[in-house]
């Protein structure tokens, strides 16, 4: 049933459009356009929005880069949104093909009918995630949280991804309105496709992620197919299990924040720092919850890792050395990835205890 904030338009060419506006209080608003036609000759619609070049759209993941450029043909049935750094999000639905173009300050959508376009308006990416969460729970687009703890098994249809693109893949998912199961499936795919070269970096990638982002199998155990060498795998397995279990209290906080507020447990730094355009151009760092930042360093074979820390002070998890904002380079061998935490975090005591415990493992 249409609300008082909706309108129905019928065009002479045979195309019908319904528009509707929904307000969600301080969280923002949603504008919807729904297209259909009774004329079989009219089977698609093309919409073009003029946009500001600084909008910086991201998402539609998982993709190798969080940033969206050029034309993107969305896989049929795949549900993924795009988020802009100014606090908007875009979701396209169609019975058939969907082509999205982000070119020269404009967004162009080509959709087979029937189709719908949803535009969300919030103040910043963090609030846009919250608006998405409220809207999808309220509406028929309900996000199903019963998939949180699925135990994935090898199966057909799980896409293959290059492990060196891990930061971009996870970053793009965090801008896509993705569910926990999407992150779990991505982790499963990265582990499944391990090539036996630098597999320890996959283990370190998973060491840094909240439980809710990992399949059950990987939450306390390194994936069995990773080639780590028999001599060090047993010790690494023990270290991995103890560090991750020691972080359980923080992982639970990240999960609750996601389920209650819609903030992904793992996300690209631009969600928290949309005004820093340096982050908008890069895919080499991720946040695990609001207080841990890490660099997967998957594209390099080096044990040294460089990253640009956000504003404020950050403590290196393994050495307790304090670093200011800006570029840093740290030694990040197997088992000690480049991870930093906020000194003011309410979990700082927990992170410090991890350092002390890890030094004995």
ZAKOLDREN-799951 format. One record per residue (C-alpha): x, y, z; residue number from 1; residue in one letter. Coordinates in pm, whole numbers, plus 50000, padded with zeros to 5 digits. Example, Ala and Ser with C-alpha at 12.3 -4.5 7.8 and 13.67 -1.06 7.14 Angstrom:
REM residues 2
REC, 51230, 49550, 50780, 1, a
REC, 51367, 49894, 50714, 2, s
This chain:
REM residues 361
REC, 50000, 50000, 50000, 1, x
REC, 50142, 50341, 49901, 2, x
REC, 50204, 50590, 50179, 3, x
REC, 50105, 50956, 50184, 4, x
REC, 50463, 51033, 50075, 5, x
REC, 50434, 50841, 49750, 6, x
REC, 50329, 50928, 49396, 7, x
REC, 50248, 50727, 49084, 8, x
REC, 50341, 50850, 48736, 9, x
REC, 50240, 50697, 48402, 10, x
REC, 50434, 50810, 48093, 11, x
REC, 50291, 50819, 47744, 12, x
REC, 50558, 50576, 47621, 13, x
REC, 50406, 50303, 47841, 14, x
REC, 50648, 50324, 48131, 15, x
REC, 50509, 50356, 48484, 16, x
REC, 50700, 50489, 48780, 17, x
REC, 50614, 50505, 49147, 18, x
REC, 50818, 50720, 49381, 19, x
REC, 50809, 50710, 49759, 20, x
REC, 50990, 50894, 50036, 21, x
REC, 51047, 50745, 50382, 22, x
REC, 51188, 50929, 50681, 23, x
REC, 51378, 50757, 50961, 24, x
REC, 51408, 51041, 51210, 25, x
REC, 51764, 51150, 51290, 26, x
REC, 51902, 50851, 51100, 27, x
REC, 51811, 50989, 50757, 28, x
REC, 51569, 50910, 50477, 29, x
REC, 51511, 50676, 50181, 30, x
REC, 51390, 50777, 49835, 31, x
REC, 51253, 50497, 49617, 32, x
REC, 51180, 50481, 49243, 33, x
REC, 50991, 50176, 49116, 34, x
REC, 50964, 50114, 48738, 35, x
REC, 50737, 49880, 48542, 36, x
REC, 50557, 49849, 48208, 37, x
REC, 50267, 49649, 48071, 38, x
REC, 50409, 49689, 47721, 39, x
REC, 50637, 49392, 47642, 40, x
REC, 50834, 49613, 47402, 41, x
REC, 50948, 49827, 47694, 42, x
REC, 51181, 49597, 47882, 43, x
REC, 51441, 49830, 48035, 44, x
REC, 51496, 50174, 48180, 45, x
REC, 51801, 50397, 48189, 46, x
REC, 51842, 50657, 48465, 47, x
REC, 52116, 50918, 48490, 48, x
REC, 52191, 51123, 48801, 49, x
REC, 52429, 51415, 48788, 50, x
REC, 52658, 51390, 49088, 51, x
REC, 52950, 51570, 49247, 52, x
REC, 53293, 51432, 49159, 53, x
REC, 53394, 51429, 49526, 54, x
REC, 53112, 51186, 49616, 55, x
REC, 53353, 50889, 49588, 56, x
REC, 53119, 50590, 49552, 57, x
REC, 53237, 50256, 49693, 58, x
REC, 53104, 49904, 49736, 59, x
REC, 52912, 49660, 49512, 60, x
REC, 53152, 49406, 49657, 61, x
REC, 53334, 49193, 49697, 62, x
REC, 53560, 49368, 49446, 63, x
REC, 53939, 49403, 49430, 64, x
REC, 53906, 49775, 49508, 65, x
REC, 53652, 49945, 49732, 66, x
REC, 53630, 50246, 49497, 67, x
REC, 53381, 50234, 49207, 68, x
REC, 53488, 50354, 48863, 69, x
REC, 53360, 50294, 48513, 70, x
REC, 53081, 50050, 48425, 71, x
REC, 52993, 49754, 48645, 72, x
REC, 52767, 49471, 48535, 73, x
REC, 52608, 49326, 48848, 74, x
REC, 52562, 48953, 48864, 75, x
REC, 52194, 48856, 48844, 76, x
REC, 52049, 48788, 49186, 77, x
REC, 52343, 48947, 49366, 78, x
REC, 52235, 49202, 49624, 79, x
REC, 52496, 49468, 49688, 80, x
REC, 52470, 49838, 49757, 81, x
REC, 52705, 50127, 49687, 82, x
REC, 52787, 50387, 49952, 83, x
REC, 52920, 50740, 49896, 84, x
REC, 53155, 50919, 50135, 85, x
REC, 52899, 51199, 50181, 86, x
REC, 52655, 50962, 50355, 87, x
REC, 52437, 50834, 50071, 88, x
REC, 52377, 50479, 49958, 89, x
REC, 52233, 50330, 49640, 90, x
REC, 52062, 49996, 49586, 91, x
REC, 51933, 49873, 49249, 92, x
REC, 51694, 49582, 49206, 93, x
REC, 51588, 49427, 48878, 94, x
REC, 51437, 49111, 48737, 95, x
REC, 51726, 49092, 48492, 96, x
REC, 52042, 49276, 48398, 97, x
REC, 52177, 49568, 48599, 98, x
REC, 52453, 49792, 48466, 99, x
REC, 52586, 50067, 48693, 100, x
REC, 52821, 50337, 48564, 101, x
REC, 53017, 50585, 48773, 102, x
REC, 53175, 50818, 48517, 103, x
REC, 53256, 51191, 48500, 104, x
REC, 53053, 51309, 48796, 105, x
REC, 52742, 51113, 48700, 106, x
REC, 52576, 50787, 48802, 107, x
REC, 52401, 50599, 48524, 108, x
REC, 52184, 50292, 48578, 109, x
REC, 52054, 50057, 48307, 110, x
REC, 51800, 49815, 48449, 111, x
REC, 51573, 49552, 48298, 112, x
REC, 51209, 49587, 48402, 113, x
REC, 51057, 49558, 48649, 114, x
REC, 51315, 49748, 48853, 115, x
REC, 51357, 49963, 49160, 116, x
REC, 51616, 50213, 49278, 117, x
REC, 51663, 50309, 49643, 118, x
REC, 51864, 50611, 49753, 119, x
REC, 51950, 50653, 50119, 120, x
REC, 52050, 50988, 50270, 121, x
REC, 52248, 51019, 50594, 122, x
REC, 52517, 51254, 50725, 123, x
REC, 52824, 51032, 50678, 124, x
REC, 52916, 50670, 50592, 125, x
REC, 52888, 50553, 50953, 126, x
REC, 52534, 50690, 50981, 127, x
REC, 52456, 50550, 50636, 128, x
REC, 52545, 50203, 50768, 129, x
REC, 52306, 50261, 51060, 130, x
REC, 52030, 50384, 50826, 131, x
REC, 52081, 50079, 50603, 132, x
REC, 52053, 49854, 50907, 133, x
REC, 51731, 50015, 51033, 134, x
REC, 51576, 50016, 50687, 135, x
REC, 51661, 49656, 50600, 136, x
REC, 51533, 49530, 50936, 137, x
REC, 51209, 49728, 50905, 138, x
REC, 51142, 49651, 50542, 139, x
REC, 51108, 49352, 50315, 140, x
REC, 51482, 49387, 50255, 141, x
REC, 51537, 49239, 50601, 142, x
REC, 51897, 49143, 50677, 143, x
REC, 51894, 48787, 50803, 144, x
REC, 52122, 48754, 51104, 145, x
REC, 52063, 48384, 51147, 146, x
REC, 52354, 48327, 50909, 147, x
REC, 52607, 48471, 51153, 148, x
REC, 52755, 48143, 51261, 149, x
REC, 52722, 47933, 50951, 150, x
REC, 52978, 47656, 50918, 151, x
REC, 53076, 47670, 50552, 152, x
REC, 53163, 47356, 50361, 153, x
REC, 53328, 47325, 50019, 154, x
REC, 53065, 47380, 49754, 155, x
REC, 53008, 47490, 49398, 156, x
REC, 52940, 47854, 49329, 157, x
REC, 53173, 48019, 49583, 158, x
REC, 53369, 48270, 49381, 159, x
REC, 53748, 48267, 49361, 160, x
REC, 53945, 48573, 49461, 161, x
REC, 54313, 48668, 49457, 162, x
REC, 54449, 48676, 49810, 163, x
REC, 54662, 48982, 49733, 164, x
REC, 54337, 49180, 49687, 165, x
REC, 54213, 49091, 50037, 166, x
REC, 54209, 49446, 50176, 167, x
REC, 54013, 49574, 49876, 168, x
REC, 53772, 49280, 49887, 169, x
REC, 53687, 49329, 50253, 170, x
REC, 53684, 49707, 50217, 171, x
REC, 53436, 49691, 49929, 172, x
REC, 53212, 49453, 50125, 173, x
REC, 53198, 49700, 50414, 174, x
REC, 53056, 49958, 50170, 175, x
REC, 52802, 49712, 50025, 176, x
REC, 52548, 49657, 50302, 177, x
REC, 52690, 49305, 50333, 178, x
REC, 52582, 49047, 50591, 179, x
REC, 52819, 48852, 50819, 180, x
REC, 52774, 48548, 50593, 181, x
REC, 52919, 48750, 50301, 182, x
REC, 53239, 48812, 50496, 183, x
REC, 53249, 48451, 50612, 184, x
REC, 53214, 48326, 50256, 185, x
REC, 53490, 48560, 50137, 186, x
REC, 53726, 48431, 50406, 187, x
REC, 53637, 48075, 50314, 188, x
REC, 53709, 48144, 49948, 189, x
REC, 54047, 48308, 50018, 190, x
REC, 54153, 48009, 50229, 191, x
REC, 54017, 47758, 49977, 192, x
REC, 54216, 47912, 49693, 193, x
REC, 54548, 47930, 49880, 194, x
REC, 54836, 47844, 49646, 195, x
REC, 55091, 47728, 49902, 196, x
REC, 55293, 48050, 49868, 197, x
REC, 55296, 48297, 50157, 198, x
REC, 54999, 48112, 50311, 199, x
REC, 55101, 48244, 50652, 200, x
REC, 54968, 48583, 50546, 201, x
REC, 54620, 48431, 50510, 202, x
REC, 54646, 48299, 50867, 203, x
REC, 54751, 48646, 50987, 204, x
REC, 54465, 48805, 50793, 205, x
REC, 54221, 48586, 50984, 206, x
REC, 54399, 48639, 51315, 207, x
REC, 54297, 49007, 51300, 208, x
REC, 53927, 48965, 51220, 209, x
REC, 53633, 48951, 51464, 210, x
REC, 53469, 48612, 51510, 211, x
REC, 53152, 48717, 51330, 212, x
REC, 53347, 48775, 51006, 213, x
REC, 53495, 48424, 51005, 214, x
REC, 53342, 48081, 50940, 215, x
REC, 53316, 47874, 51258, 216, x
REC, 53600, 47652, 51139, 217, x
REC, 53847, 47941, 51135, 218, x
REC, 53762, 48117, 51461, 219, x
REC, 54003, 47913, 51672, 220, x
REC, 54188, 47711, 51409, 221, x
REC, 54407, 47805, 51115, 222, x
REC, 54258, 47661, 50793, 223, x
REC, 54396, 47310, 50754, 224, x
REC, 54487, 47346, 50385, 225, x
REC, 54731, 47635, 50443, 226, x
REC, 55095, 47541, 50383, 227, x
REC, 55284, 47661, 50690, 228, x
REC, 55540, 47384, 50732, 229, x
REC, 55486, 47095, 50972, 230, x
REC, 55744, 47214, 51223, 231, x
REC, 55590, 47554, 51285, 232, x
REC, 55224, 47480, 51214, 233, x
REC, 55163, 47314, 51552, 234, x
REC, 55308, 47607, 51742, 235, x
REC, 55132, 47857, 51514, 236, x
REC, 54801, 47678, 51567, 237, x
REC, 54838, 47701, 51943, 238, x
REC, 54931, 48070, 51927, 239, x
REC, 54645, 48151, 51690, 240, x
REC, 54387, 47978, 51912, 241, x
REC, 54505, 48143, 52232, 242, x
REC, 54530, 48495, 52090, 243, x
REC, 54189, 48475, 51928, 244, x
REC, 54024, 48330, 52237, 245, x
REC, 54187, 48601, 52449, 246, x
REC, 54024, 48862, 52227, 247, x
REC, 53677, 48704, 52265, 248, x
REC, 53545, 48991, 52475, 249, x
REC, 53637, 49246, 52208, 250, x
REC, 53505, 49022, 51929, 251, x
REC, 53170, 49002, 52115, 252, x
REC, 53161, 49381, 52137, 253, x
REC, 53219, 49406, 51759, 254, x
REC, 52941, 49157, 51693, 255, x
REC, 52693, 49337, 51918, 256, x
REC, 52776, 49670, 51756, 257, x
REC, 52703, 49518, 51414, 258, x
REC, 52378, 49350, 51514, 259, x
REC, 52251, 49650, 51715, 260, x
REC, 52375, 49943, 51506, 261, x
REC, 52464, 49804, 51164, 262, x
REC, 52834, 49901, 51177, 263, x
REC, 53029, 49617, 51010, 264, x
REC, 53275, 49440, 51239, 265, x
REC, 53545, 49482, 50975, 266, x
REC, 53548, 49792, 50754, 267, x
REC, 53747, 50024, 50531, 268, x
REC, 53898, 50327, 50711, 269, x
REC, 53700, 50571, 50493, 270, x
REC, 53383, 50470, 50678, 271, x
REC, 53532, 50624, 50992, 272, x
REC, 53739, 50895, 50820, 273, x
REC, 53545, 51002, 50506, 274, x
REC, 53722, 51338, 50486, 275, x
REC, 54066, 51180, 50449, 276, x
REC, 54092, 51134, 50075, 277, x
REC, 54420, 50946, 50114, 278, x
REC, 54221, 50651, 50247, 279, x
REC, 53963, 50691, 49971, 280, x
REC, 54236, 50611, 49718, 281, x
REC, 54395, 50313, 49892, 282, x
REC, 54320, 49954, 49987, 283, x
REC, 54591, 49844, 50227, 284, x
REC, 54434, 49881, 50573, 285, x
REC, 54120, 49771, 50759, 286, x
REC, 53951, 49832, 51092, 287, x
REC, 53849, 49542, 51314, 288, x
REC, 53583, 49713, 51520, 289, x
REC, 53644, 50078, 51613, 290, x
REC, 53965, 50027, 51812, 291, x
REC, 54189, 49790, 51612, 292, x
REC, 54346, 49879, 51279, 293, x
REC, 54558, 49639, 51074, 294, x
REC, 54729, 49608, 50737, 295, x
REC, 54691, 49266, 50568, 296, x
REC, 55009, 49326, 50359, 297, x
REC, 54896, 49047, 50125, 298, x
REC, 55039, 49193, 49805, 299, x
REC, 55398, 49182, 49934, 300, x
REC, 55628, 48890, 50016, 301, x
REC, 55814, 49113, 50259, 302, x
REC, 55791, 49071, 50637, 303, x
REC, 55795, 49449, 50674, 304, x
REC, 55467, 49635, 50640, 305, x
REC, 55400, 50006, 50581, 306, x
REC, 55072, 50182, 50646, 307, x
REC, 54938, 50530, 50723, 308, x
REC, 54785, 50545, 51070, 309, x
REC, 54475, 50763, 51121, 310, x
REC, 54473, 51073, 51336, 311, x
REC, 54547, 51026, 51704, 312, x
REC, 54795, 50795, 51875, 313, x
REC, 54819, 50420, 51815, 314, x
REC, 54989, 50142, 52010, 315, x
REC, 55159, 49859, 51824, 316, x
REC, 54995, 49544, 51961, 317, x
REC, 55312, 49332, 51978, 318, x
REC, 55566, 49584, 52111, 319, x
REC, 55347, 49841, 52297, 320, x
REC, 55535, 50116, 52115, 321, x
REC, 55323, 50429, 52063, 322, x
REC, 55304, 50577, 51713, 323, x
REC, 55155, 50910, 51602, 324, x
REC, 54935, 50948, 51296, 325, x
REC, 55114, 50914, 50964, 326, x
REC, 55323, 50661, 50778, 327, x
REC, 55487, 50384, 50980, 328, x
REC, 55677, 50070, 50889, 329, x
REC, 55686, 49773, 51126, 330, x
REC, 55826, 49422, 51119, 331, x
REC, 55533, 49185, 51062, 332, x
REC, 55654, 48824, 51042, 333, x
REC, 55425, 48523, 51072, 334, x
REC, 55207, 48548, 51382, 335, x
REC, 55265, 48919, 51441, 336, x
REC, 55080, 49113, 51168, 337, x
REC, 55078, 49493, 51163, 338, x
REC, 54804, 49561, 51421, 339, x
REC, 54754, 49876, 51629, 340, x
REC, 54500, 49985, 51890, 341, x
REC, 54377, 50312, 52037, 342, x
REC, 54531, 50402, 52376, 343, x
REC, 54194, 50541, 52487, 344, x
REC, 54002, 50222, 52399, 345, x
REC, 53804, 50071, 52684, 346, x
REC, 53968, 49744, 52576, 347, x
REC, 54325, 49879, 52596, 348, x
REC, 54387, 49661, 52903, 349, x
REC, 54280, 49357, 52703, 350, x
REC, 54504, 49440, 52409, 351, x
REC, 54799, 49495, 52643, 352, x
REC, 54738, 49157, 52805, 353, x
REC, 54742, 48999, 52456, 354, x
REC, 55091, 49141, 52401, 355, x
REC, 55213, 48999, 52729, 356, x
REC, 55060, 48659, 52660, 357, x
REC, 55181, 48646, 52300, 358, x
REC, 55539, 48708, 52409, 359, x
REC, 55529, 48375, 52595, 360, x
REC, 55375, 48171, 52313, 361, x
